Amino acid sequence: MATNPLLLGLAPTHPGEILREDLLPATGLTKTEIAQKLGVSRQTLHDLIAER
């Protein structure tokens, strides 16, 4: 459990949000290329980005 009072009550950041907001734009690659590099289907990547 978080001991930092500033973190109490905050939901953890979903990995899909990090991918969508930070990593995907920085790579300059298409979602298809990224899915191939990660070894997952485009649908799996899409679901992750959509935070499902």
Phi, psi and omega in degrees: 000147182292133177259346178282120183297338178288339182264349181297132177087355179270136176283146177294152179286131179288137179303329178297325178294319179296316177301310185295316188273327188247308190281314183300311179297327184288334184280327184075009180265158175284163178296326177297315179297318180294317178300317179297316181294327178278346180076031178233165178285162176298324180295319178297315177298316179301315180298319179295315180296326179279004178061042175252000000 
